[in-house]
Amino acid sequence: MATIAMRQVREGEVPRDGGTAIQDDPDRPVFRGNGPDDYVCVSCGNLLATAMNPEQMTRKVRVRCGRCSTVNVSAIDGYVAPSGGPKRQD
Ligand SMILES: [Zn+2]
């Protein structure tokens, strides 16, 4: 179990096909998975996603922190899921 800080979204890097999850309750993580890692807000350290697998935390996954309103994105740049992820049709 590791705790990984996400990072702030930079202007213009947001993929159009992703969505931003809003954390309504700062005391409850938006995502709950079955993987090894917790992800926290880069600004305030609030827990945003718990027990996530790295392949679930692509750049399409963004979370707006319920405590400080920072929009966070996974720090894992360019990660391509080895299987089960979306595939291009070309
Ligand atoms: Zn925050």
PDB file of the backbone (N, CA, C, O) and the ligand in Angstrom, with CONECT records:
HET     ZN  A 101       1
ATOM      1  N   MET A   1       0.851  -1.201   0.000  1.00  0.00           N
ATOM      2  CA  MET A   1       0.000   0.000   0.000  1.00  0.00           C
ATOM      3  C   MET A   1       0.876   1.237   0.000  1.00  0.00           C
ATOM      4  O   MET A   1       1.659   1.463   0.923  1.00  0.00           O
ATOM      5  N   ALA A   2       0.735   2.025  -1.038  1.00  0.00           N
ATOM      6  CA  ALA A   2       1.495   3.271  -1.131  1.00  0.00           C
ATOM      7  C   ALA A   2       0.515   4.438  -1.211  1.00  0.00           C
ATOM      8  O   ALA A   2      -0.626   4.300  -1.652  1.00  0.00           O
ATOM      9  N   THR A   3       1.003   5.574  -0.772  1.00  0.00           N
ATOM     10  CA  THR A   3       0.210   6.794  -0.915  1.00  0.00           C
ATOM     11  C   THR A   3       0.887   7.672  -1.957  1.00  0.00           C
ATOM     12  O   THR A   3       2.042   8.066  -1.799  1.00  0.00           O
ATOM     13  N   ILE A   4       0.163   7.970  -3.013  1.00  0.00           N
ATOM     14  CA  ILE A   4       0.724   8.678  -4.144  1.00  0.00           C
ATOM     15  C   ILE A   4       0.043  10.038  -4.274  1.00  0.00           C
ATOM     16  O   ILE A   4      -1.184  10.125  -4.304  1.00  0.00           O
ATOM     17  N   ALA A   5       0.837  11.084  -4.351  1.00  0.00           N
ATOM     18  CA  ALA A   5       0.269  12.404  -4.580  1.00  0.00           C
ATOM     19  C   ALA A   5      -0.067  12.549  -6.054  1.00  0.00           C
ATOM     20  O   ALA A   5       0.745  12.211  -6.916  1.00  0.00           O
ATOM     21  N   MET A   6      -1.244  13.044  -6.344  1.00  0.00           N
ATOM     22  CA  MET A   6      -1.596  13.344  -7.725  1.00  0.00           C
ATOM     23  C   MET A   6      -0.925  14.661  -8.095  1.00  0.00           C
ATOM     24  O   MET A   6      -0.131  15.192  -7.318  1.00  0.00           O
ATOM     25  N   ARG A   7      -1.232  15.184  -9.260  1.00  0.00           N
ATOM     26  CA  ARG A   7      -0.649  16.481  -9.576  1.00  0.00           C
ATOM     27  C   ARG A   7      -1.708  17.367 -10.189  1.00  0.00           C
ATOM     28  O   ARG A   7      -2.757  16.902 -10.636  1.00  0.00           O
ATOM     29  N   GLN A   8      -1.417  18.636 -10.202  1.00  0.00           N
ATOM     30  CA  GLN A   8      -2.396  19.602 -10.676  1.00  0.00           C
ATOM     31  C   GLN A   8      -2.458  19.557 -12.201  1.00  0.00           C
ATOM     32  O   GLN A   8      -1.436  19.431 -12.876  1.00  0.00           O
ATOM     33  N   VAL A   9      -3.668  19.661 -12.725  1.00  0.00           N
ATOM     34  CA  VAL A   9      -3.851  19.692 -14.171  1.00  0.00           C
ATOM     35  C   VAL A   9      -3.307  21.002 -14.727  1.00  0.00           C
ATOM     36  O   VAL A   9      -3.600  22.080 -14.210  1.00  0.00           O
ATOM     37  N   ARG A  10      -2.513  20.894 -15.783  1.00  0.00           N
ATOM     38  CA  ARG A  10      -2.019  22.100 -16.432  1.00  0.00           C
ATOM     39  C   ARG A  10      -2.987  22.538 -17.520  1.00  0.00           C
ATOM     40  O   ARG A  10      -3.709  21.729 -18.103  1.00  0.00           O
ATOM     41  N   GLU A  11      -2.981  23.806 -17.767  1.00  0.00           N
ATOM     42  CA  GLU A  11      -3.847  24.362 -18.800  1.00  0.00           C
ATOM     43  C   GLU A  11      -3.555  23.693 -20.139  1.00  0.00           C
ATOM     44  O   GLU A  11      -2.402  23.613 -20.563  1.00  0.00           O
ATOM     45  N   GLY A  12      -4.599  23.216 -20.797  1.00  0.00           N
ATOM     46  CA  GLY A  12      -4.446  22.688 -22.144  1.00  0.00           C
ATOM     47  C   GLY A  12      -4.079  21.230 -22.238  1.00  0.00           C
ATOM     48  O   GLY A  12      -4.005  20.697 -23.345  1.00  0.00           O
ATOM     49  N   GLU A  13      -3.845  20.562 -21.133  1.00  0.00           N
ATOM     50  CA  GLU A  13      -3.441  19.164 -21.230  1.00  0.00           C
ATOM     51  C   GLU A  13      -4.606  18.213 -20.993  1.00  0.00           C
ATOM     52  O   GLU A  13      -4.432  16.995 -21.039  1.00  0.00           O
ATOM     53  N   VAL A  14      -5.761  18.742 -20.747  1.00  0.00           N
ATOM     54  CA  VAL A  14      -6.892  17.899 -20.381  1.00  0.00           C
ATOM     55  C   VAL A  14      -7.451  17.202 -21.618  1.00  0.00           C
ATOM     56  O   VAL A  14      -7.885  17.864 -22.560  1.00  0.00           O
ATOM     57  N   PRO A  15      -7.443  15.886 -21.619  1.00  0.00           N
ATOM     58  CA  PRO A  15      -8.030  15.168 -22.755  1.00  0.00           C
ATOM     59  C   PRO A  15      -9.525  15.430 -22.838  1.00  0.00           C
ATOM     60  O   PRO A  15     -10.214  15.555 -21.826  1.00  0.00           O
ATOM     61  N   ARG A  16     -10.005  15.508 -24.078  1.00  0.00           N
ATOM     62  CA  ARG A  16     -11.425  15.833 -24.244  1.00  0.00           C
ATOM     63  C   ARG A  16     -12.340  14.668 -23.892  1.00  0.00           C
ATOM     64  O   ARG A  16     -13.515  14.860 -23.580  1.00  0.00           O
ATOM     65  N   ASP A  17     -11.793  13.468 -23.944  1.00  0.00           N
ATOM     66  CA  ASP A  17     -12.662  12.312 -23.726  1.00  0.00           C
ATOM     67  C   ASP A  17     -12.677  11.867 -22.269  1.00  0.00           C
ATOM     68  O   ASP A  17     -13.194  10.795 -21.954  1.00  0.00           O
ATOM     69  N   GLY A  18     -12.128  12.659 -21.400  1.00  0.00           N
ATOM     70  CA  GLY A  18     -12.168  12.306 -19.992  1.00  0.00           C
ATOM     71  C   GLY A  18     -13.196  13.141 -19.267  1.00  0.00           C
ATOM     72  O   GLY A  18     -13.775  14.063 -19.841  1.00  0.00           O
ATOM     73  N   GLY A  19     -13.419  12.829 -18.039  1.00  0.00           N
ATOM     74  CA  GLY A  19     -14.328  13.605 -17.215  1.00  0.00           C
ATOM     75  C   GLY A  19     -13.661  13.923 -15.894  1.00  0.00           C
ATOM     76  O   GLY A  19     -12.692  13.277 -15.496  1.00  0.00           O
ATOM     77  N   THR A  20     -14.191  14.923 -15.226  1.00  0.00           N
ATOM     78  CA  THR A  20     -13.659  15.279 -13.923  1.00  0.00           C
ATOM     79  C   THR A  20     -14.656  14.887 -12.846  1.00  0.00           C
ATOM     80  O   THR A  20     -15.799  15.344 -12.842  1.00  0.00           O
ATOM     81  N   ALA A  21     -14.211  14.045 -11.945  1.00  0.00           N
ATOM     82  CA  ALA A  21     -15.067  13.647 -10.834  1.00  0.00           C
ATOM     83  C   ALA A  21     -14.992  14.703  -9.744  1.00  0.00           C
ATOM     84  O   ALA A  21     -13.915  15.188  -9.399  1.00  0.00           O
ATOM     85  N   ILE A  22     -16.142  15.045  -9.215  1.00  0.00           N
ATOM     86  CA  ILE A  22     -16.197  16.039  -8.147  1.00  0.00           C
ATOM     87  C   ILE A  22     -16.331  15.321  -6.810  1.00  0.00           C
ATOM     88  O   ILE A  22     -17.212  14.483  -6.619  1.00  0.00           O
ATOM     89  N   GLN A  23     -15.458  15.660  -5.912  1.00  0.00           N
ATOM     90  CA  GLN A  23     -15.564  15.080  -4.578  1.00  0.00           C
ATOM     91  C   GLN A  23     -16.537  15.914  -3.741  1.00  0.00           C
ATOM     92  O   GLN A  23     -16.219  17.031  -3.332  1.00  0.00           O
ATOM     93  N   ASP A  24     -17.698  15.369  -3.497  1.00  0.00           N
ATOM     94  CA  ASP A  24     -18.724  16.113  -2.763  1.00  0.00           C
ATOM     95  C   ASP A  24     -18.408  16.185  -1.271  1.00  0.00           C
ATOM     96  O   ASP A  24     -18.583  17.220  -0.629  1.00  0.00           O
ATOM     97  N   ASP A  25     -17.946  15.074  -0.747  1.00  0.00           N
ATOM     98  CA  ASP A  25     -17.664  15.001   0.685  1.00  0.00           C
ATOM     99  C   ASP A  25     -16.156  14.848   0.882  1.00  0.00           C
ATOM    100  O   ASP A  25     -15.597  13.809   0.529  1.00  0.00           O
ATOM    101  N   PRO A  26     -15.491  15.852   1.434  1.00  0.00           N
ATOM    102  CA  PRO A  26     -14.033  15.792   1.586  1.00  0.00           C
ATOM    103  C   PRO A  26     -13.558  14.636   2.444  1.00  0.00           C
ATOM    104  O   PRO A  26     -12.380  14.281   2.403  1.00  0.00           O
ATOM    105  N   ASP A  27     -14.446  14.045   3.217  1.00  0.00           N
ATOM    106  CA  ASP A  27     -14.048  12.940   4.079  1.00  0.00           C
ATOM    107  C   ASP A  27     -14.214  11.571   3.433  1.00  0.00           C
ATOM    108  O   ASP A  27     -13.881  10.546   4.028  1.00  0.00           O
ATOM    109  N   ARG A  28     -14.736  11.567   2.202  1.00  0.00           N
ATOM    110  CA  ARG A  28     -14.915  10.282   1.525  1.00  0.00           C
ATOM    111  C   ARG A  28     -14.248  10.315   0.162  1.00  0.00           C
ATOM    112  O   ARG A  28     -14.524  11.214  -0.632  1.00  0.00           O
ATOM    113  N   PRO A  29     -13.369   9.350  -0.133  1.00  0.00           N
ATOM    114  CA  PRO A  29     -12.717   9.310  -1.446  1.00  0.00           C
ATOM    115  C   PRO A  29     -13.736   9.095  -2.565  1.00  0.00           C
ATOM    116  O   PRO A  29     -14.744   8.413  -2.386  1.00  0.00           O
ATOM    117  N   VAL A  30     -13.449   9.689  -3.714  1.00  0.00           N
ATOM    118  CA  VAL A  30     -14.362   9.586  -4.850  1.00  0.00           C
ATOM    119  C   VAL A  30     -14.347   8.175  -5.429  1.00  0.00           C
ATOM    120  O   VAL A  30     -15.386   7.630  -5.804  1.00  0.00           O
ATOM    121  N   PHE A  31     -13.153   7.595  -5.494  1.00  0.00           N
ATOM    122  CA  PHE A  31     -13.021   6.265  -6.074  1.00  0.00           C
ATOM    123  C   PHE A  31     -12.529   5.288  -5.024  1.00  0.00           C
ATOM    124  O   PHE A  31     -11.705   5.618  -4.171  1.00  0.00           O
ATOM    125  N   ARG A  32     -13.057   4.080  -5.111  1.00  0.00           N
ATOM    126  CA  ARG A  32     -12.601   3.013  -4.230  1.00  0.00           C
ATOM    127  C   ARG A  32     -12.392   1.776  -5.081  1.00  0.00           C
ATOM    128  O   ARG A  32     -13.331   1.265  -5.691  1.00  0.00           O
ATOM    129  N   GLY A  33     -11.166   1.300  -5.120  1.00  0.00           N
ATOM    130  CA  GLY A  33     -10.864   0.150  -5.966  1.00  0.00           C
ATOM    131  C   GLY A  33     -10.412  -1.037  -5.150  1.00  0.00           C
ATOM    132  O   GLY A  33     -10.720  -1.157  -3.964  1.00  0.00           O
ATOM    133  N   ASN A  34      -9.670  -1.915  -5.812  1.00  0.00           N
ATOM    134  CA  ASN A  34      -9.158  -3.100  -5.119  1.00  0.00           C
ATOM    135  C   ASN A  34      -7.666  -3.265  -5.359  1.00  0.00           C
ATOM    136  O   ASN A  34      -7.141  -4.379  -5.340  1.00  0.00           O
ATOM    137  N   GLY A  35      -6.994  -2.154  -5.583  1.00  0.00           N
ATOM    138  CA  GLY A  35      -5.569  -2.178  -5.857  1.00  0.00           C
ATOM    139  C   GLY A  35      -4.747  -1.756  -4.647  1.00  0.00           C
ATOM    140  O   GLY A  35      -5.259  -1.675  -3.530  1.00  0.00           O
ATOM    141  N   PRO A  36      -3.464  -1.488  -4.886  1.00  0.00           N
ATOM    142  CA  PRO A  36      -2.537  -1.281  -3.775  1.00  0.00           C
ATOM    143  C   PRO A  36      -2.356   0.158  -3.305  1.00  0.00           C
ATOM    144  O   PRO A  36      -1.759   0.375  -2.251  1.00  0.00           O
ATOM    145  N   ASP A  37      -2.845   1.141  -4.044  1.00  0.00           N
ATOM    146  CA  ASP A  37      -2.395   2.509  -3.769  1.00  0.00           C
ATOM    147  C   ASP A  37      -3.529   3.479  -3.453  1.00  0.00           C
ATOM    148  O   ASP A  37      -4.633   3.385  -3.987  1.00  0.00           O
ATOM    149  N   ASP A  38      -3.210   4.411  -2.566  1.00  0.00           N
ATOM    150  CA  ASP A  38      -4.098   5.529  -2.287  1.00  0.00           C
ATOM    151  C   ASP A  38      -3.577   6.766  -3.013  1.00  0.00           C
ATOM    152  O   ASP A  38      -2.368   6.957  -3.147  1.00  0.00           O
ATOM    153  N   TYR A  39      -4.491   7.594  -3.473  1.00  0.00           N
ATOM    154  CA  TYR A  39      -4.106   8.817  -4.174  1.00  0.00           C
ATOM    155  C   TYR A  39      -4.653  10.016  -3.416  1.00  0.00           C
ATOM    156  O   TYR A  39      -5.822  10.057  -3.032  1.00  0.00           O
ATOM    157  N   VAL A  40      -3.768  10.994  -3.210  1.00  0.00           N
ATOM    158  CA  VAL A  40      -4.138  12.162  -2.411  1.00  0.00           C
ATOM    159  C   VAL A  40      -3.970  13.449  -3.217  1.00  0.00           C
ATOM    160  O   VAL A  40      -3.226  13.494  -4.196  1.00  0.00           O
ATOM    161  N   CYS A  41      -4.675  14.489  -2.784  1.00  0.00           N
ATOM    162  CA  CYS A  41      -4.618  15.793  -3.428  1.00  0.00           C
ATOM    163  C   CYS A  41      -3.212  16.376  -3.342  1.00  0.00           C
ATOM    164  O   CYS A  41      -2.572  16.336  -2.291  1.00  0.00           O
ATOM    165  N   VAL A  42      -2.742  16.918  -4.465  1.00  0.00           N
ATOM    166  CA  VAL A  42      -1.395  17.474  -4.494  1.00  0.00           C
ATOM    167  C   VAL A  42      -1.282  18.723  -3.629  1.00  0.00           C
ATOM    168  O   VAL A  42      -0.201  19.048  -3.140  1.00  0.00           O
ATOM    169  N   SER A  43      -2.389  19.415  -3.443  1.00  0.00           N
ATOM    170  CA  SER A  43      -2.331  20.678  -2.711  1.00  0.00           C
ATOM    171  C   SER A  43      -2.492  20.505  -1.205  1.00  0.00           C
ATOM    172  O   SER A  43      -1.728  21.071  -0.422  1.00  0.00           O
ATOM    173  N   CYS A  44      -3.488  19.722  -0.804  1.00  0.00           N
ATOM    174  CA  CYS A  44      -3.795  19.666   0.626  1.00  0.00           C
ATOM    175  C   CYS A  44      -3.653  18.272   1.216  1.00  0.00           C
ATOM    176  O   CYS A  44      -3.790  18.106   2.428  1.00  0.00           O
ATOM    177  N   GLY A  45      -3.382  17.269   0.393  1.00  0.00           N
ATOM    178  CA  GLY A  45      -3.156  15.935   0.926  1.00  0.00           C
ATOM    179  C   GLY A  45      -4.414  15.174   1.271  1.00  0.00           C
ATOM    180  O   GLY A  45      -4.348  14.112   1.890  1.00  0.00           O
ATOM    181  N   ASN A  46      -5.566  15.704   0.877  1.00  0.00           N
ATOM    182  CA  ASN A  46      -6.818  15.019   1.147  1.00  0.00           C
ATOM    183  C   ASN A  46      -6.896  13.721   0.330  1.00  0.00           C
ATOM    184  O   ASN A  46      -6.437  13.672  -0.812  1.00  0.00           O
ATOM    185  N   LEU A  47      -7.472  12.687   0.916  1.00  0.00           N
ATOM    186  CA  LEU A  47      -7.591  11.402   0.227  1.00  0.00           C
ATOM    187  C   LEU A  47      -8.682  11.480  -0.838  1.00  0.00           C
ATOM    188  O   LEU A  47      -9.844  11.750  -0.534  1.00  0.00           O
ATOM    189  N   LEU A  48      -8.292  11.241  -2.090  1.00  0.00           N
ATOM    190  CA  LEU A  48      -9.242  11.352  -3.203  1.00  0.00           C
ATOM    191  C   LEU A  48      -9.661   9.990  -3.743  1.00  0.00           C
ATOM    192  O   LEU A  48     -10.812   9.814  -4.143  1.00  0.00           O
ATOM    193  N   ALA A  49      -8.767   9.047  -3.761  1.00  0.00           N
ATOM    194  CA  ALA A  49      -9.075   7.715  -4.291  1.00  0.00           C
ATOM    195  C   ALA A  49      -8.304   6.705  -3.458  1.00  0.00           C
ATOM    196  O   ALA A  49      -7.137   6.915  -3.128  1.00  0.00           O
ATOM    197  N   THR A  50      -8.955   5.632  -3.130  1.00  0.00           N
ATOM    198  CA  THR A  50      -8.317   4.656  -2.245  1.00  0.00           C
ATOM    199  C   THR A  50      -8.299   3.275  -2.872  1.00  0.00           C
ATOM    200  O   THR A  50      -9.233   2.881  -3.570  1.00  0.00           O
ATOM    201  N   ALA A  51      -7.223   2.547  -2.615  1.00  0.00           N
ATOM    202  CA  ALA A  51      -7.070   1.164  -3.078  1.00  0.00           C
ATOM    203  C   ALA A  51      -7.209   1.057  -4.589  1.00  0.00           C
ATOM    204  O   ALA A  51      -7.958   0.221  -5.093  1.00  0.00           O
ATOM    205  N   MET A  52      -6.489   1.903  -5.305  1.00  0.00           N
ATOM    206  CA  MET A  52      -6.593   1.916  -6.760  1.00  0.00           C
ATOM    207  C   MET A  52      -5.454   1.120  -7.403  1.00  0.00           C
ATOM    208  O   MET A  52      -4.350   1.037  -6.865  1.00  0.00           O
ATOM    209  N   ASN A  53      -5.751   0.540  -8.564  1.00  0.00           N
ATOM    210  CA  ASN A  53      -4.715  -0.041  -9.406  1.00  0.00           C
ATOM    211  C   ASN A  53      -4.150   1.037 -10.311  1.00  0.00           C
ATOM    212  O   ASN A  53      -4.882   1.936 -10.727  1.00  0.00           O
ATOM    213  N   PRO A  54      -2.842   0.967 -10.631  1.00  0.00           N
ATOM    214  CA  PRO A  54      -2.262   2.002 -11.497  1.00  0.00           C
ATOM    215  C   PRO A  54      -2.942   2.081 -12.855  1.00  0.00           C
ATOM    216  O   PRO A  54      -3.044   3.165 -13.429  1.00  0.00           O
ATOM    217  N   GLU A  55      -3.408   0.951 -13.381  1.00  0.00           N
ATOM    218  CA  GLU A  55      -4.058   1.014 -14.691  1.00  0.00           C
ATOM    219  C   GLU A  55      -5.415   1.687 -14.653  1.00  0.00           C
ATOM    220  O   GLU A  55      -5.974   2.028 -15.695  1.00  0.00           O
ATOM    221  N   GLN A  56      -5.946   1.879 -13.456  1.00  0.00           N
ATOM    222  CA  GLN A  56      -7.198   2.625 -13.340  1.00  0.00           C
ATOM    223  C   GLN A  56      -6.942   4.125 -13.299  1.00  0.00           C
ATOM    224  O   GLN A  56      -7.850   4.917 -13.553  1.00  0.00           O
ATOM    225  N   MET A  57      -5.730   4.516 -12.985  1.00  0.00           N
ATOM    226  CA  MET A  57      -5.431   5.928 -12.762  1.00  0.00           C
ATOM    227  C   MET A  57      -4.693   6.520 -13.960  1.00  0.00           C
ATOM    228  O   MET A  57      -3.524   6.891 -13.860  1.00  0.00           O
ATOM    229  N   THR A  58      -5.377   6.601 -15.075  1.00  0.00           N
ATOM    230  CA  THR A  58      -4.776   7.199 -16.257  1.00  0.00           C
ATOM    231  C   THR A  58      -5.007   8.705 -16.227  1.00  0.00           C
ATOM    232  O   THR A  58      -5.622   9.244 -15.307  1.00  0.00           O
ATOM    233  N   ARG A  59      -4.492   9.369 -17.269  1.00  0.00           N
ATOM    234  CA  ARG A  59      -4.666  10.824 -17.310  1.00  0.00           C
ATOM    235  C   ARG A  59      -6.105  11.222 -17.570  1.00  0.00           C
ATOM    236  O   ARG A  59      -6.464  12.391 -17.433  1.00  0.00           O
ATOM    237  N   LYS A  60      -6.937  10.249 -17.947  1.00  0.00           N
ATOM    238  CA  LYS A  60      -8.351  10.570 -18.119  1.00  0.00           C
ATOM    239  C   LYS A  60      -9.077  10.687 -16.791  1.00  0.00           C
ATOM    240  O   LYS A  60     -10.200  11.187 -16.726  1.00  0.00           O
ATOM    241  N   VAL A  61      -8.436  10.227 -15.746  1.00  0.00           N
ATOM    242  CA  VAL A  61      -9.071  10.271 -14.439  1.00  0.00           C
ATOM    243  C   VAL A  61      -8.655  11.553 -13.729  1.00  0.00           C
ATOM    244  O   VAL A  61      -7.492  11.754 -13.381  1.00  0.00           O
ATOM    245  N   ARG A  62      -9.642  12.401 -13.529  1.00  0.00           N
ATOM    246  CA  ARG A  62      -9.364  13.647 -12.821  1.00  0.00           C
ATOM    247  C   ARG A  62     -10.358  13.789 -11.672  1.00  0.00           C
ATOM    248  O   ARG A  62     -11.521  13.398 -11.772  1.00  0.00           O
ATOM    249  N   VAL A  63      -9.867  14.353 -10.598  1.00  0.00           N
ATOM    250  CA  VAL A  63     -10.705  14.520  -9.422  1.00  0.00           C
ATOM    251  C   VAL A  63     -10.543  15.948  -8.896  1.00  0.00           C
ATOM    252  O   VAL A  63      -9.430  16.423  -8.669  1.00  0.00           O
ATOM    253  N   ARG A  64     -11.677  16.616  -8.709  1.00  0.00           N
ATOM    254  CA  ARG A  64     -11.627  17.920  -8.068  1.00  0.00           C
ATOM    255  C   ARG A  64     -11.742  17.717  -6.562  1.00  0.00           C
ATOM    256  O   ARG A  64     -12.718  17.157  -6.064  1.00  0.00           O
ATOM    257  N   CYS A  65     -10.737  18.177  -5.866  1.00  0.00           N
ATOM    258  CA  CYS A  65     -10.673  18.001  -4.419  1.00  0.00           C
ATOM    259  C   CYS A  65     -11.839  18.712  -3.733  1.00  0.00           C
ATOM    260  O   CYS A  65     -12.118  19.878  -4.014  1.00  0.00           O
ATOM    261  N   GLY A  66     -12.517  17.997  -2.832  1.00  0.00           N
ATOM    262  CA  GLY A  66     -13.639  18.590  -2.117  1.00  0.00           C
ATOM    263  C   GLY A  66     -13.211  19.578  -1.042  1.00  0.00           C
ATOM    264  O   GLY A  66     -14.034  20.332  -0.523  1.00  0.00           O
ATOM    265  N   ARG A  67     -11.937  19.575  -0.711  1.00  0.00           N
ATOM    266  CA  ARG A  67     -11.459  20.448   0.361  1.00  0.00           C
ATOM    267  C   ARG A  67     -10.887  21.754  -0.190  1.00  0.00           C
ATOM    268  O   ARG A  67     -11.154  22.826   0.353  1.00  0.00           O
ATOM    269  N   CYS A  68     -10.099  21.669  -1.268  1.00  0.00           N
ATOM    270  CA  CYS A  68      -9.411  22.873  -1.747  1.00  0.00           C
ATOM    271  C   CYS A  68      -9.743  23.193  -3.209  1.00  0.00           C
ATOM    272  O   CYS A  68      -9.249  24.187  -3.742  1.00  0.00           O
ATOM    273  N   SER A  69     -10.563  22.375  -3.861  1.00  0.00           N
ATOM    274  CA  SER A  69     -11.037  22.607  -5.229  1.00  0.00           C
ATOM    275  C   SER A  69      -9.960  22.485  -6.299  1.00  0.00           C
ATOM    276  O   SER A  69     -10.204  22.836  -7.454  1.00  0.00           O
ATOM    277  N   THR A  70      -8.786  22.001  -5.947  1.00  0.00           N
ATOM    278  CA  THR A  70      -7.774  21.729  -6.954  1.00  0.00           C
ATOM    279  C   THR A  70      -8.212  20.545  -7.817  1.00  0.00           C
ATOM    280  O   THR A  70      -8.668  19.526  -7.298  1.00  0.00           O
ATOM    281  N   VAL A  71      -8.072  20.685  -9.134  1.00  0.00           N
ATOM    282  CA  VAL A  71      -8.344  19.560 -10.020  1.00  0.00           C
ATOM    283  C   VAL A  71      -7.058  18.754 -10.154  1.00  0.00           C
ATOM    284  O   VAL A  71      -6.042  19.249 -10.642  1.00  0.00           O
ATOM    285  N   ASN A  72      -7.125  17.511  -9.713  1.00  0.00           N
ATOM    286  CA  ASN A  72      -5.967  16.627  -9.715  1.00  0.00           C
ATOM    287  C   ASN A  72      -6.061  15.631 -10.853  1.00  0.00           C
ATOM    288  O   ASN A  72      -7.150  15.231 -11.266  1.00  0.00           O
ATOM    289  N   VAL A  73      -4.892  15.235 -11.355  1.00  0.00           N
ATOM    290  CA  VAL A  73      -4.827  14.187 -12.358  1.00  0.00           C
ATOM    291  C   VAL A  73      -3.758  13.208 -11.900  1.00  0.00           C
ATOM    292  O   VAL A  73      -2.881  13.563 -11.112  1.00  0.00           O
ATOM    293  N   SER A  74      -3.830  11.977 -12.392  1.00  0.00           N
ATOM    294  CA  SER A  74      -2.835  10.997 -12.005  1.00  0.00           C
ATOM    295  C   SER A  74      -1.445  11.437 -12.425  1.00  0.00           C
ATOM    296  O   SER A  74      -1.262  12.017 -13.495  1.00  0.00           O
ATOM    297  N   ALA A  75      -0.472  11.159 -11.578  1.00  0.00           N
ATOM    298  CA  ALA A  75       0.908  11.553 -11.872  1.00  0.00           C
ATOM    299  C   ALA A  75       1.559  10.628 -12.877  1.00  0.00           C
ATOM    300  O   ALA A  75       2.666  10.900 -13.342  1.00  0.00           O
ATOM    301  N   ILE A  76       0.889   9.533 -13.222  1.00  0.00           N
ATOM    302  CA  ILE A  76       1.478   8.561 -14.138  1.00  0.00           C
ATOM    303  C   ILE A  76       1.193   9.001 -15.565  1.00  0.00           C
ATOM    304  O   ILE A  76       0.107   8.760 -16.094  1.00  0.00           O
ATOM    305  N   ASP A  77       2.168   9.644 -16.181  1.00  0.00           N
ATOM    306  CA  ASP A  77       1.983  10.155 -17.528  1.00  0.00           C
ATOM    307  C   ASP A  77       2.185   9.061 -18.558  1.00  0.00           C
ATOM    308  O   ASP A  77       3.111   8.257 -18.457  1.00  0.00           O
ATOM    309  N   GLY A  78       1.316   9.041 -19.542  1.00  0.00           N
ATOM    310  CA  GLY A  78       1.521   8.162 -20.685  1.00  0.00           C
ATOM    311  C   GLY A  78       1.374   6.697 -20.371  1.00  0.00           C
ATOM    312  O   GLY A  78       1.811   5.848 -21.148  1.00  0.00           O
ATOM    313  N   TYR A  79       0.775   6.392 -19.266  1.00  0.00           N
ATOM    314  CA  TYR A  79       0.600   4.990 -18.936  1.00  0.00           C
ATOM    315  C   TYR A  79      -0.413   4.353 -19.882  1.00  0.00           C
ATOM    316  O   TYR A  79      -1.493   4.900 -20.107  1.00  0.00           O
ATOM    317  N   VAL A  80      -0.056   3.190 -20.437  1.00  0.00           N
ATOM    318  CA  VAL A  80      -0.971   2.470 -21.302  1.00  0.00           C
ATOM    319  C   VAL A  80      -1.301   1.150 -20.621  1.00  0.00           C
ATOM    320  O   VAL A  80      -0.418   0.351 -20.311  1.00  0.00           O
ATOM    321  N   ALA A  81      -2.562   0.948 -20.402  1.00  0.00           N
ATOM    322  CA  ALA A  81      -2.970  -0.287 -19.755  1.00  0.00           C
ATOM    323  C   ALA A  81      -2.607  -1.480 -20.629  1.00  0.00           C
ATOM    324  O   ALA A  81      -2.885  -1.470 -21.828  1.00  0.00           O
ATOM    325  N   PRO A  82      -1.994  -2.500 -20.056  1.00  0.00           N
ATOM    326  CA  PRO A  82      -1.561  -3.653 -20.851  1.00  0.00           C
ATOM    327  C   PRO A  82      -2.731  -4.447 -21.404  1.00  0.00           C
ATOM    328  O   PRO A  82      -2.591  -5.097 -22.441  1.00  0.00           O
ATOM    329  N   SER A  83      -3.846  -4.416 -20.764  1.00  0.00           N
ATOM    330  CA  SER A  83      -5.014  -5.119 -21.277  1.00  0.00           C
ATOM    331  C   SER A  83      -6.250  -4.498 -20.662  1.00  0.00           C
ATOM    332  O   SER A  83      -6.207  -3.922 -19.575  1.00  0.00           O
ATOM    333  N   GLY A  84      -7.335  -4.627 -21.370  1.00  0.00           N
ATOM    334  CA  GLY A  84      -8.596  -4.167 -20.809  1.00  0.00           C
ATOM    335  C   GLY A  84      -8.857  -2.697 -20.989  1.00  0.00           C
ATOM    336  O   GLY A  84      -9.970  -2.232 -20.741  1.00  0.00           O
ATOM    337  N   GLY A  85      -7.855  -1.954 -21.415  1.00  0.00           N
ATOM    338  CA  GLY A  85      -8.053  -0.537 -21.619  1.00  0.00           C
ATOM    339  C   GLY A  85      -8.649  -0.255 -22.971  1.00  0.00           C
ATOM    340  O   GLY A  85      -8.770  -1.149 -23.809  1.00  0.00           O
ATOM    341  N   PRO A  86      -9.023   0.994 -23.185  1.00  0.00           N
ATOM    342  CA  PRO A  86      -9.557   1.351 -24.507  1.00  0.00           C
ATOM    343  C   PRO A  86      -8.489   1.211 -25.587  1.00  0.00           C
ATOM    344  O   PRO A  86      -7.332   1.575 -25.379  1.00  0.00           O
ATOM    345  N   LYS A  87      -8.879   0.692 -26.718  1.00  0.00           N
ATOM    346  CA  LYS A  87      -7.924   0.484 -27.808  1.00  0.00           C
ATOM    347  C   LYS A  87      -8.343   1.283 -29.032  1.00  0.00           C
ATOM    348  O   LYS A  87      -9.529   1.424 -29.333  1.00  0.00           O
ATOM    349  N   ARG A  88      -7.349   1.797 -29.722  1.00  0.00           N
ATOM    350  CA  ARG A  88      -7.653   2.525 -30.954  1.00  0.00           C
ATOM    351  C   ARG A  88      -7.933   1.529 -32.063  1.00  0.00           C
ATOM    352  O   ARG A  88      -7.415   0.412 -32.077  1.00  0.00           O
ATOM    353  N   GLN A  89      -8.750   1.959 -32.971  1.00  0.00           N
ATOM    354  CA  GLN A  89      -9.225   1.043 -34.012  1.00  0.00           C
ATOM    355  C   GLN A  89      -8.403   1.128 -35.298  1.00  0.00           C
ATOM    356  O   GLN A  89      -8.883   0.665 -36.333  1.00  0.00           O
ATOM    357  N   ASP A  90      -7.236   1.673 -35.292  1.00  0.00           N
ATOM    358  CA  ASP A  90      -6.419   1.750 -36.504  1.00  0.00           C
ATOM    359  C   ASP A  90      -5.314   0.732 -36.420  1.00  0.00           C
ATOM    360  O   ASP A  90      -4.503   0.623 -37.339  1.00  0.00           O
TER     361      ASP A  90
HETATM  362 ZN    ZN A 101      -7.077  19.429  -1.946  1.00  0.00          ZN2+
END
